[in-house]
């Protein structure tokens, strides 16, 4: 991913709160959309973990370092990728932190833009610059002698913990012999024949991934041309390619969930994926969607940002806001080059875990807020006849004013996790609740409003 890329930035909303990752409150009620049967688990789960992990993790300067710094293929391969040794990768630990944080599925990078395969690919053209070694974790590094498969380890850990497993795959490939750095897609094809052969080989790799790991989600990226015209060497990926790729993935597994980035902006795929943003008025998708977000300003491990994580409070509020609009939230970690989780990511996940343990019911299997506008103090999610009021700004005078839901009779109002009923008064469409002077949870206190 690359948040500064001009074309991508046209689709991303500006960060509204200092230190927060995602923008603020939607002001239009999200309309319900039909969820296909094979997507029900995903729509119910709401919250997942993204993992950006590859050779760039060893370099520690972010996942776009090769392009941003103009590093040649030879230098990148011999001085960075060859030294990648994730011997401390601990799938069980990652899954433990994800599950404790309330995450229900995990998506990890199988191949990012750098073209480094995180599995033992057997597709012949994915070689190093000499054309003699397979450019993969097993084929190009000393780690290959361990016989380990980190993707399989993570998949197995997910299965044991009851989490769904997904894979990320980049369409663009900076290290493949068919391409050179630069151009509209951040790589330019050397010839149309090279383009055709690359797409064939890319499909062969994708079949390997589906056959070996049986992912529930295939999360594509690297599709920035937004073109519905015939391909050129610079704009070599098009809408028709995206349509073909989607059909191909479904032929491998009809139940596989595929995101819109087979070629974004054309309504392709099974779900949309706004990056670092929450759709606001007039822009809430009319089909399933998922906001992806990182814990700081990088996706892959970046040493200089290890003291710059977003506040847990903001990430929790973003999660609730996404759920209030009917979306999913995919929160990223970037492990170090040795495979270890960073201390910062662990701290964030522990903070989220503490909140989700008490309040997860207000996130899972919920519908979007039934109201056209959000209150100044926060937002709502709904499950049947129960409203969950997510209160970010606690009232100073002990009175919280909420909107009444369809003039239904209220059974009771409580603070999530506490049995004591709160007093309230109804006048017209307003419900005024008497709340404690101090917020039970300064990050996001959830009030449970049960209607008859």
VOPAGU-2260 file (C-alpha; in pm, 1 decimal, decimal comma):
REM VOPAGU-2260
SITE   aa  ch    i         X         Y         Z
SITE  UNK   A    0       0,0       0,0       0,0
SITE  UNK   A    1     103,1     357,5     -45,2
SITE  UNK   A    2    -107,9     630,5     116,3
SITE  UNK   A    3      69,6     920,1     -56,8
SITE  UNK   A    4      11,2     793,9    -407,3
SITE  UNK   A    5    -190,3    1067,9    -576,9
SITE  UNK   A    6    -444,4     844,2    -741,1
SITE  UNK   A    7    -505,8     657,4    -419,1
SITE  UNK   A    8    -532,9     975,8    -217,8
SITE  UNK   A    9    -829,6    1087,6    -420,8
SITE  UNK   A   10   -1018,2     799,7    -262,6
SITE  UNK   A   11    -900,9     861,0      95,3
SITE  UNK   A   12   -1042,2    1112,9     339,2
SITE  UNK   A   13    -809,9    1339,1     535,1
SITE  UNK   A   14    -730,8    1246,6     891,9
SITE  UNK   A   15    -964,3    1455,8    1105,4
SITE  UNK   A   16    -830,3    1412,9    1455,6
SITE  UNK   A   17    -466,3    1464,4    1552,9
SITE  UNK   A   18    -319,1    1129,5    1645,6
SITE  UNK   A   19    -622,6     942,1    1514,3
SITE  UNK   A   20    -599,1     720,0    1213,1
SITE  UNK   A   21    -944,8     753,7    1070,3
SITE  UNK   A   22   -1185,3    1034,5    1002,2
SITE  UNK   A   23   -1485,3    1131,1    1199,0
SITE  UNK   A   24   -1854,8    1080,5    1235,2
SITE  UNK   A   25   -2079,6     983,4     950,3
SITE  UNK   A   26   -2389,5    1197,8     926,2
SITE  UNK   A   27   -2615,2     978,9     716,6
SITE  UNK   A   28   -2772,7     652,0     821,5
SITE  UNK   A   29   -2618,9     358,7     640,5
SITE  UNK   A   30   -2870,6     176,3     427,7
SITE  UNK   A   31   -2894,2    -198,1     473,4
SITE  UNK   A   32   -2744,8    -403,8     194,2
SITE  UNK   A   33   -2796,2    -767,8     109,3
SITE  UNK   A   34   -2525,7    -995,6     244,2
SITE  UNK   A   35   -2470,8   -1311,2      34,7
SITE  UNK   A   36   -2485,4   -1634,6     232,5
SITE  UNK   A   37   -2114,4   -1704,0     185,2
SITE  UNK   A   38   -2031,0   -1362,1     336,7
SITE  UNK   A   39   -2246,9   -1387,9     647,6
SITE  UNK   A   40   -1957,6   -1497,9     870,3
SITE  UNK   A   41   -1752,8   -1201,0     754,3
SITE  UNK   A   42   -2035,6    -949,1     799,2
SITE  UNK   A   43   -2108,5   -1085,5    1147,7
SITE  UNK   A   44   -1745,4   -1095,3    1262,1
SITE  UNK   A   45   -1681,7    -723,9    1189,3
SITE  UNK   A   46   -1322,7    -713,3    1317,8
SITE  UNK   A   47   -1006,2    -864,7    1175,0
SITE  UNK   A   48    -626,4    -840,8    1184,0
SITE  UNK   A   49    -416,9    -736,8     884,7
SITE  UNK   A   50     -48,0    -840,3     882,3
SITE  UNK   A   51     210,3    -678,4     654,6
SITE  UNK   A   52     514,8    -900,9     667,2
SITE  UNK   A   53     785,1    -954,9     406,6
SITE  UNK   A   54    1150,4    -889,2     320,5
SITE  UNK   A   55    1088,1    -517,0     377,0
SITE  UNK   A   56    1032,8    -604,8     744,2
SITE  UNK   A   57    1404,9    -682,7     773,0
SITE  UNK   A   58    1494,1    -344,1     623,2
SITE  UNK   A   59    1266,8    -170,2     873,9
SITE  UNK   A   60    1183,5     131,1     657,6
SITE  UNK   A   61     829,1      48,4     553,6
SITE  UNK   A   62     678,5    -167,9     283,5
SITE  UNK   A   63     734,0      88,5       5,3
SITE  UNK   A   64    1106,9     139,6      65,6
SITE  UNK   A   65    1220,0     -19,6    -259,8
SITE  UNK   A   66    1013,3     219,7    -471,0
SITE  UNK   A   67    1049,7     527,7    -251,6
SITE  UNK   A   68    1428,5     496,5    -232,0
SITE  UNK   A   69    1478,4     377,3    -589,1
SITE  UNK   A   70    1660,2      63,6    -477,1
SITE  UNK   A   71    1766,9    -154,8    -769,0
SITE  UNK   A   72    1644,7    -512,9    -796,2
SITE  UNK   A   73    1994,5    -647,0    -744,3
SITE  UNK   A   74    2059,4    -441,6    -432,5
SITE  UNK   A   75    1717,8    -507,9    -286,7
SITE  UNK   A   76    1747,4    -879,8    -340,2
SITE  UNK   A   77    2106,1    -930,8    -225,0
SITE  UNK   A   78    2125,9    -675,0      57,3
SITE  UNK   A   79    1773,4    -689,7     196,8
SITE  UNK   A   80    1565,5    -990,0      90,1
SITE  UNK   A   81    1849,6   -1242,0     120,4
SITE  UNK   A   82    1901,7   -1139,6     484,4
SITE  UNK   A   83    1537,5   -1180,8     585,0
SITE  UNK   A   84    1533,7   -1443,4     862,5
SITE  UNK   A   85    1196,8   -1458,6    1046,0
SITE  UNK   A   86    1311,8   -1732,6    1281,8
SITE  UNK   A   87    1120,9   -1578,6    1574,0
SITE  UNK   A   88     787,0   -1573,3    1391,6
SITE  UNK   A   89     534,8   -1712,1    1638,8
SITE  UNK   A   90     197,0   -1777,4    1479,7
SITE  UNK   A   91      40,9   -1891,9    1806,7
SITE  UNK   A   92     139,9   -1568,8    1978,0
SITE  UNK   A   93      -0,4   -1354,0    1697,2
SITE  UNK   A   94    -328,2   -1546,2    1697,9
SITE  UNK   A   95    -347,2   -1524,2    2076,2
SITE  UNK   A   96    -319,5   -1146,0    2067,3
SITE  UNK   A   97    -568,6   -1123,8    1779,7
SITE  UNK   A   98    -824,7   -1342,2    1953,9
SITE  UNK   A   99    -789,2   -1162,1    2285,0
SITE  UNK   A  100    -846,0    -832,9    2103,6
SITE  UNK   A  101   -1171,9    -970,9    1967,5
SITE  UNK   A  102   -1051,1   -1016,9    1610,1
SITE  UNK   A  103   -1227,5   -1293,8    1422,2
SITE  UNK   A  104   -1014,1   -1329,6    1109,6
SITE  UNK   A  105    -657,9   -1262,7     993,1
SITE  UNK   A  106    -525,0   -1155,7     651,5
SITE  UNK   A  107    -148,1   -1174,5     592,1
SITE  UNK   A  108      61,6   -1062,0     295,8
SITE  UNK   A  109     155,6   -1362,2      82,5
SITE  UNK   A  110     323,6   -1133,7    -172,5
SITE  UNK   A  111     353,5    -755,6    -148,5
SITE  UNK   A  112     462,9    -511,8    -421,6
SITE  UNK   A  113     827,4    -612,4    -372,7
SITE  UNK   A  114     741,5    -945,0    -536,6
SITE  UNK   A  115     886,5   -1158,6    -257,7
SITE  UNK   A  116     679,2   -1476,7    -216,3
SITE  UNK   A  117     621,5   -1575,9     145,5
SITE  UNK   A  118     566,6   -1937,0      41,8
SITE  UNK   A  119     766,9   -2192,8    -155,2
SITE  UNK   A  120     629,1   -2102,2    -496,3
SITE  UNK   A  121     702,7   -2337,3    -782,6
SITE  UNK   A  122     606,7   -2095,1   -1061,5
SITE  UNK   A  123     925,4   -2070,7   -1266,0
SITE  UNK   A  124     930,2   -1702,4   -1364,6
SITE  UNK   A  125     939,3   -1565,5   -1009,3
SITE  UNK   A  126    1317,8   -1564,0    -993,7
SITE  UNK   A  127    1586,2   -1326,7    -866,7
SITE  UNK   A  128    1771,5   -1087,8   -1098,3
SITE  UNK   A  129    2011,6   -1364,0   -1207,5
SITE  UNK   A  130    1725,8   -1591,6   -1308,6
SITE  UNK   A  131    1871,9   -1880,1   -1106,0
SITE  UNK   A  132    1704,7   -1859,5    -763,7
SITE  UNK   A  133    1335,0   -1852,2    -679,6
SITE  UNK   A  134    1256,3   -1518,4    -517,0
SITE  UNK   A  135    1076,4   -1658,7    -216,0
SITE  UNK   A  136    1125,3   -1701,8     156,2
SITE  UNK   A  137    1216,7   -2068,7     111,5
SITE  UNK   A  138    1406,6   -2035,9    -215,2
SITE  UNK   A  139    1612,0   -1721,1    -161,1
SITE  UNK   A  140    1701,4   -1699,8     208,7
SITE  UNK   A  141    1878,6   -1910,2     466,8
SITE  UNK   A  142    1541,3   -1948,9     635,8
SITE  UNK   A  143    1454,0   -2202,5     368,0
SITE  UNK   A  144    1679,5   -2461,3     533,6
SITE  UNK   A  145    1449,5   -2463,9     839,4
SITE  UNK   A  146    1173,7   -2625,9     636,2
SITE  UNK   A  147     921,8   -2388,7     792,5
SITE  UNK   A  148     618,3   -2237,9     619,2
SITE  UNK   A  149     505,1   -1928,0     808,7
SITE  UNK   A  150     179,1   -1901,8     613,3
SITE  UNK   A  151      87,6   -2259,9     699,2
SITE  UNK   A  152     186,1   -2200,9    1061,8
SITE  UNK   A  153     -45,4   -1902,9    1082,5
SITE  UNK   A  154    -327,2   -2085,3     905,3
SITE  UNK   A  155    -299,7   -2377,9    1148,8
SITE  UNK   A  156    -294,6   -2145,4    1449,3
SITE  UNK   A  157    -604,8   -1969,5    1315,7
SITE  UNK   A  158    -786,8   -2299,3    1268,7
SITE  UNK   A  159    -709,2   -2409,6    1623,1
SITE  UNK   A  160    -833,6   -2078,6    1763,4
SITE  UNK   A  161   -1146,8   -2064,9    1549,4
SITE  UNK   A  162   -1034,9   -1766,1    1337,9
SITE  UNK   A  163   -1074,5   -1738,9     961,7
SITE  UNK   A  164    -756,3   -1715,7     754,8
SITE  UNK   A  165    -700,1   -1489,5     454,3
SITE  UNK   A  166    -419,1   -1388,8     219,1
SITE  UNK   A  167    -308,7   -1062,5      57,6
SITE  UNK   A  168    -161,1   -1061,5    -292,3
SITE  UNK   A  169     -17,4    -771,0    -490,4
SITE  UNK   A  170     -94,1    -751,8    -861,1
SITE  UNK   A  171     208,8    -532,2    -924,9
SITE  UNK   A  172     551,3    -695,7    -881,2
SITE  UNK   A  173     859,0    -471,6    -871,4
SITE  UNK   A  174    1106,7    -758,4    -885,6
SITE  UNK   A  175     953,9    -966,9   -1163,1
SITE  UNK   A  176    1147,7    -980,9   -1488,5
SITE  UNK   A  177     841,6    -858,0   -1680,5
SITE  UNK   A  178     845,2    -516,5   -1509,1
SITE  UNK   A  179    1058,8    -219,7   -1416,2
SITE  UNK   A  180     999,7      38,2   -1142,7
SITE  UNK   A  181     802,7     350,4   -1234,6
SITE  UNK   A  182     489,1     433,0   -1426,1
SITE  UNK   A  183     120,7     472,7   -1349,8
SITE  UNK   A  184     101,2     136,9   -1173,3
SITE  UNK   A  185     439,1     199,8   -1002,3
SITE  UNK   A  186     579,2     -49,6   -1249,0
SITE  UNK   A  187     591,9     -53,5   -1628,1
SITE  UNK   A  188     572,2    -365,2   -1842,9
SITE  UNK   A  189     865,0    -432,9   -2075,3
SITE  UNK   A  190     636,2    -562,2   -2348,9
SITE  UNK   A  191     279,5    -674,9   -2407,5
SITE  UNK   A  192     404,3   -1030,5   -2439,8
SITE  UNK   A  193     570,0    -998,4   -2098,1
SITE  UNK   A  194     239,6    -868,0   -1960,3
SITE  UNK   A  195      43,4   -1166,0   -2089,8
SITE  UNK   A  196     296,4   -1417,3   -1956,1
SITE  UNK   A  197     310,2   -1242,9   -1617,3
SITE  UNK   A  198     -68,7   -1255,0   -1575,7
SITE  UNK   A  199     -65,9   -1625,7   -1659,6
SITE  UNK   A  200     206,5   -1687,2   -1401,6
SITE  UNK   A  201      31,4   -1468,8   -1144,4
SITE  UNK   A  202    -276,7   -1688,9   -1178,9
SITE  UNK   A  203     -56,3   -1995,6   -1132,2
SITE  UNK   A  204      73,0   -1849,7    -805,3
SITE  UNK   A  205    -279,1   -1772,8    -691,7
SITE  UNK   A  206    -382,3   -2130,0    -760,2
SITE  UNK   A  207     -89,0   -2244,8    -547,2
SITE  UNK   A  208    -213,3   -2025,3    -263,1
SITE  UNK   A  209    -572,4   -2145,7    -285,2
SITE  UNK   A  210    -471,9   -2511,4    -317,1
SITE  UNK   A  211    -219,7   -2500,8     -31,5
SITE  UNK   A  212    -382,5   -2271,3     220,9
SITE  UNK   A  213    -754,7   -2269,6     136,2
SITE  UNK   A  214    -796,3   -1903,1     239,4
SITE  UNK   A  215   -1139,1   -1765,6     327,0
SITE  UNK   A  216   -1041,2   -1422,6     188,0
SITE  UNK   A  217    -815,3   -1314,9     -97,4
SITE  UNK   A  218    -722,8    -949,9     -50,0
SITE  UNK   A  219    -576,5    -792,0    -364,4
SITE  UNK   A  220    -380,2    -467,8    -398,2
SITE  UNK   A  221    -156,8    -292,7    -653,3
SITE  UNK   A  222    -430,8    -210,9    -903,9
SITE  UNK   A  223    -393,1     165,7    -940,2
SITE  UNK   A  224    -457,0     231,9   -1308,5
SITE  UNK   A  225    -838,5     268,0   -1275,1
SITE  UNK   A  226    -855,6     201,4   -1647,4
SITE  UNK   A  227   -1143,2      59,9   -1852,1
SITE  UNK   A  228    -947,7     104,4   -2174,7
SITE  UNK   A  229    -705,8    -122,5   -2354,8
SITE  UNK   A  230    -382,3    -182,4   -2164,8
SITE  UNK   A  231     -58,3      -0,6   -2239,9
SITE  UNK   A  232     288,3     -77,2   -2107,1
SITE  UNK   A  233     248,9     189,0   -1838,2
SITE  UNK   A  234    -122,0     138,7   -1767,3
SITE  UNK   A  235    -106,6    -234,8   -1799,4
SITE  UNK   A  236    -381,3    -345,0   -1559,1
SITE  UNK   A  237    -742,1    -272,7   -1655,5
SITE  UNK   A  238   -1103,8    -329,8   -1561,1
SITE  UNK   A  239   -1130,8    -627,7   -1796,5
SITE  UNK   A  240    -825,9    -782,1   -1625,6
SITE  UNK   A  241    -994,7    -730,8   -1289,5
SITE  UNK   A  242   -1315,5    -893,6   -1410,5
SITE  UNK   A  243   -1120,0   -1186,9   -1546,7
SITE  UNK   A  244    -920,6   -1223,0   -1224,1
SITE  UNK   A  245   -1238,7   -1220,8   -1014,0
SITE  UNK   A  246   -1394,9   -1494,6   -1228,8
SITE  UNK   A  247   -1074,3   -1694,5   -1205,9
SITE  UNK   A  248   -1062,7   -1677,2    -825,0
SITE  UNK   A  249   -1426,0   -1784,6    -803,2
SITE  UNK   A  250   -1350,0   -2077,8   -1031,7
SITE  UNK   A  251   -1089,0   -2191,5    -781,4
SITE  UNK   A  252   -1332,1   -2158,3    -489,6
SITE  UNK   A  253   -1684,6   -2015,7    -530,0
SITE  UNK   A  254   -1700,6   -1929,0    -157,9
SITE  UNK   A  255   -1371,6   -1738,9    -155,5
SITE  UNK   A  256   -1425,4   -1372,5     -64,2
SITE  UNK   A  257   -1243,1   -1136,5    -301,1
SITE  UNK   A  258   -1204,9    -763,3    -241,8
SITE  UNK   A  259   -1270,0    -485,8    -493,6
SITE  UNK   A  260    -901,0    -433,0    -567,6
SITE  UNK   A  261    -898,7    -682,4    -848,1
SITE  UNK   A  262    -943,4    -339,9   -1011,9
SITE  UNK   A  263   -1095,9     -79,4    -784,8
SITE  UNK   A  264   -1348,7     194,1    -862,7
SITE  UNK   A  265   -1555,9     -29,6   -1091,2
SITE  UNK   A  266   -1768,1    -205,6    -828,5
SITE  UNK   A  267   -1590,8    -537,6    -876,8
SITE  UNK   A  268   -1521,8    -799,8    -611,6
SITE  UNK   A  269   -1732,4    -897,2    -312,0
SITE  UNK   A  270   -1657,3    -599,7     -88,7
SITE  UNK   A  271   -1511,6    -250,8    -102,7
SITE  UNK   A  272   -1211,8    -155,4     109,1
SITE  UNK   A  273   -1162,2     214,1     189,4
SITE  UNK   A  274    -811,2     271,8     322,4
SITE  UNK   A  275    -755,5     467,6     644,3
SITE  UNK   A  276   -1101,2     621,8     617,3
SITE  UNK   A  277   -1460,7     574,1     722,6
SITE  UNK   A  278   -1717,0     660,9     455,7
SITE  UNK   A  279   -1917,2     972,3     540,7
SITE  UNK   A  280   -2236,3    1132,6     415,0
SITE  UNK   A  281   -2316,9    1031,4      60,6
SITE  UNK   A  282   -2029,4     785,0      34,6
SITE  UNK   A  283   -2136,2     483,3     240,8
SITE  UNK   A  284   -2111,9     185,2       4,4
SITE  UNK   A  285   -2434,6      12,0     -88,9
SITE  UNK   A  286   -2269,7    -325,2     -51,4
SITE  UNK   A  287   -2034,1    -493,4     199,1
SITE  UNK   A  288   -1724,1    -290,0     284,1
SITE  UNK   A  289   -1421,8    -297,3     510,1
SITE  UNK   A  290   -1199,5     -15,1     631,8
SITE  UNK   A  291    -834,5    -118,8     657,4
SITE  UNK   A  292    -617,8      69,9     904,0
SITE  UNK   A  293    -271,3      45,9    1051,5
SITE  UNK   A  294    -156,4     129,7    1403,4
SITE  UNK   A  295      77,8     403,4    1283,8
SITE  UNK   A  296     170,2     571,5     954,5
SITE  UNK   A  297     324,9     258,6     799,7
SITE  UNK   A  298     193,7     -85,3     713,7
SITE  UNK   A  299     518,9    -279,6     715,6
SITE  UNK   A  300     760,0    -247,7    1008,3
SITE  UNK   A  301     924,4      96,6    1023,9
SITE  UNK   A  302    1175,2     152,9    1303,8
SITE  UNK   A  303    1131,1     529,7    1315,0
SITE  UNK   A  304     758,2     498,0    1389,6
SITE  UNK   A  305     781,9     263,0    1685,3
SITE  UNK   A  306     704,4     547,7    1923,9
SITE  UNK   A  307     423,9     686,8    1709,7
SITE  UNK   A  308     131,0     449,7    1752,1
SITE  UNK   A  309    -222,1     588,1    1741,4
SITE  UNK   A  310    -398,0     607,3    2079,5
SITE  UNK   A  311    -598,2     296,3    2165,9
SITE  UNK   A  312    -893,2     524,1    2240,0
SITE  UNK   A  313    -905,4     644,5    1879,1
SITE  UNK   A  314    -881,0     296,2    1732,8
SITE  UNK   A  315   -1162,8     171,0    1957,4
SITE  UNK   A  316   -1381,2     462,8    1854,2
SITE  UNK   A  317   -1297,9     400,1    1488,3
SITE  UNK   A  318   -1401,8      35,0    1526,8
SITE  UNK   A  319   -1737,0     139,7    1673,2
SITE  UNK   A  320   -1784,6     404,6    1404,3
SITE  UNK   A  321   -1719,7     153,4    1126,5
SITE  UNK   A  322   -1970,1     -89,1    1280,8
SITE  UNK   A  323   -2222,9     194,0    1313,2
SITE  UNK   A  324   -2205,4     240,1     935,8
SITE  UNK   A  325   -2239,9    -130,4     860,4
SITE  UNK   A  326   -1876,3    -200,7     776,1
SITE  UNK   A  327   -1587,3    -420,4     890,6
SITE  UNK   A  328   -1259,1    -306,1    1043,5
SITE  UNK   A  329    -924,3    -463,6     946,9
SITE  UNK   A  330    -647,9    -342,5    1180,1
SITE  UNK   A  331    -285,2    -398,2    1079,2
SITE  UNK   A  332      30,9    -502,5    1259,1
SITE  UNK   A  333     381,2    -499,4    1106,9
SITE  UNK   A  334     610,3    -759,2    1268,7
SITE  UNK   A  335     986,9    -704,4    1280,3
SITE  UNK   A  336    1222,3    -873,0    1036,2
SITE  UNK   A  337    1295,4   -1153,1    1283,3
SITE  UNK   A  338     921,9   -1225,2    1298,9
SITE  UNK   A  339     856,2   -1082,4    1642,6
SITE  UNK   A  340     552,2    -868,0    1711,0
SITE  UNK   A  341     647,4    -513,7    1808,8
SITE  UNK   A  342     596,7    -397,8    2166,4
SITE  UNK   A  343     379,5    -116,5    2035,4
SITE  UNK   A  344     139,7    -350,6    1855,0
SITE  UNK   A  345     113,3    -571,8    2161,7
SITE  UNK   A  346      29,2    -273,3    2379,3
SITE  UNK   A  347    -241,0    -156,3    2138,2
SITE  UNK   A  348    -393,9    -502,6    2112,9
SITE  UNK   A  349    -397,2    -543,9    2491,1
SITE  UNK   A  350    -581,2    -213,3    2521,1
SITE  UNK   A  351    -838,9    -313,2    2261,8
SITE  UNK   A  352    -873,8    -655,7    2426,4
SITE  UNK   A  353    -965,5    -497,9    2758,1
SITE  UNK   A  354   -1244,7    -297,0    2595,5
SITE  UNK   A  355   -1371,1    -575,9    2369,3
SITE  UNK   A  356   -1393,6    -823,2    2655,4
SITE  UNK   A  357   -1667,7    -606,1    2808,0
SITE  UNK   A  358   -1817,4    -449,9    2497,1
SITE  UNK   A  359   -1773,0    -692,6    2208,3
SITE  UNK   A  360   -2147,8    -764,8    2200,5
SITE  UNK   A  361   -2201,4    -410,4    2073,5
SITE  UNK   A  362   -1977,1    -483,3    1769,9
SITE  UNK   A  363   -2041,2    -840,9    1655,4
SITE  UNK   A  364   -2344,8    -923,8    1442,5
SITE  UNK   A  365   -2478,0    -568,9    1470,0
SITE  UNK   A  366   -2663,7    -357,8    1218,8
SITE  UNK   A  367   -2576,8      -0,6    1136,0
SITE  UNK   A  368   -2717,6     292,5    1329,8
SITE  UNK   A  369   -3087,7     341,3    1245,9
SITE  UNK   A  370   -3055,7     719,7    1263,3
SITE  UNK   A  371   -2968,2     963,1     984,7
SITE  UNK   A  372   -2739,1    1167,4    1206,9
SITE  UNK   A  373   -2499,5    1074,7    1481,4
SITE  UNK   A  374   -2521,0    1253,6    1815,9
SITE  UNK   A  375   -2240,9    1489,4    1916,4
SITE  UNK   A  376   -2130,0    1245,6    2186,2
SITE  UNK   A  377   -2072,3     935,3    1970,2
SITE  UNK   A  378   -2270,3     684,2    1765,1
SITE  UNK   A  379   -2502,4     382,2    1774,4
SITE  UNK   A  380   -2504,3      19,0    1668,9
SITE  UNK   A  381   -2813,2    -202,3    1676,5
SITE  UNK   A  382   -2900,7    -567,2    1725,1
SITE  UNK   A  383   -3270,6    -644,5    1692,4
SITE  UNK   A  384   -3459,9    -437,4    1947,8
SITE  UNK   A  385   -3145,1    -339,4    2134,9
SITE  UNK   A  386   -2953,8     -17,0    2070,2
SITE  UNK   A  387   -2594,7      26,3    2178,7
SITE  UNK   A  388   -2500,5     386,1    2243,6
SITE  UNK   A  389   -2124,0     431,9    2205,8
SITE  UNK   A  390   -2042,5     738,7    2411,9
SITE  UNK   A  391   -1708,8     903,9    2332,2
SITE  UNK   A  392   -1782,6    1243,3    2489,1
SITE  UNK   A  393   -1926,0    1193,1    2836,9
SITE  UNK   A  394   -2185,2    1454,9    2944,4
SITE  UNK   A  395   -2058,6    1695,3    3209,9
SITE  UNK   A  396   -2390,4    1733,9    3390,0
SITE  UNK   A  397   -2482,6    1367,2    3418,8
SITE  UNK   A  398   -2753,5    1381,8    3152,3
SITE  UNK   A  399   -2717,5    1205,0    2818,4
SITE  UNK   A  400   -2974,4    1285,4    2551,6
SITE  UNK   A  401   -3043,4    1008,1    2303,5
SITE  UNK   A  402   -3289,4     973,3    2018,7
SITE  UNK   A  403   -3581,1     738,6    2069,1
SITE  UNK   A  404   -3592,8     435,7    1840,8
SITE  UNK   A  405   -3918,6     415,0    1641,3
SITE  UNK   A  406   -4122,8     536,1    1940,4
SITE  UNK   A  407   -4094,2     189,8    2094,4
SITE  UNK   A  408   -4130,0     132,8    2467,3
SITE  UNK   A  409   -3806,7     102,6    2660,6
SITE  UNK   A  410   -3756,2    -203,8    2876,8
SITE  UNK   A  411   -3438,7     -83,8    3049,0
SITE  UNK   A  412   -3113,5     106,1    3002,6
SITE  UNK   A  413   -2785,3     -11,0    3152,2
SITE  UNK   A  414   -2412,3      41,7    3116,3
SITE  UNK   A  415   -2261,8    -251,8    2926,3
SITE  UNK   A  416   -2135,9    -507,5    3175,1
SITE  UNK   A  417   -2317,9    -354,9    3471,8
SITE  UNK   A  418   -2659,6    -474,5    3586,5
SITE  UNK   A  419   -2782,7    -156,0    3750,5
SITE  UNK   A  420   -3064,4      14,7    3562,6
SITE  UNK   A  421   -3024,4     380,1    3472,3
SITE  UNK   A  422   -3308,4     626,5    3519,2
SITE  UNK   A  423   -3442,8     803,2    3215,8
SITE  UNK   A  424   -3717,2    1035,1    3093,7
SITE  UNK   A  425   -3890,1    1037,3    2756,5
SITE  UNK   A  426   -4017,9    1351,3    2590,5
SITE  UNK   A  427   -4124,8    1320,3    2230,1
SITE  UNK   A  428   -3840,8    1154,7    2036,1
SITE  UNK   A  429   -3581,2    1229,4    2302,3
SITE  UNK   A  430   -3465,5    1003,0    2582,8
SITE  UNK   A  431   -3272,8    1176,1    2861,7
SITE  UNK   A  432   -3068,1     929,1    3064,0
SITE  UNK   A  433   -2923,6     996,8    3407,9
SITE  UNK   A  434   -2568,1     869,4    3393,9
SITE  UNK   A  435   -2279,7     857,6    3644,2
SITE  UNK   A  436   -2079,6    1178,2    3675,1
SITE  UNK   A  437   -1764,4    1001,9    3559,6
SITE  UNK   A  438   -1748,7     792,4    3244,6
SITE  UNK   A  439   -1716,2     420,6    3328,0
SITE  UNK   A  440   -1479,8     398,4    3026,4
SITE  UNK   A  441   -1322,7     721,0    2900,6
SITE  UNK   A  442   -1243,3     562,8    2564,8
SITE  UNK   A  443   -1595,5     450,5    2477,6
SITE  UNK   A  444   -1868,5     376,8    2731,3
SITE  UNK   A  445   -2147,5     164,4    2586,8
SITE  UNK   A  446   -2505,2     209,1    2708,5
SITE  UNK   A  447   -2743,5     -75,7    2636,0
SITE  UNK   A  448   -3094,6      39,7    2552,6
SITE  UNK   A  449   -3336,5    -251,6    2539,9
SITE  UNK   A  450   -3672,9    -189,4    2372,4
SITE  UNK   A  451   -3980,8    -404,9    2410,6
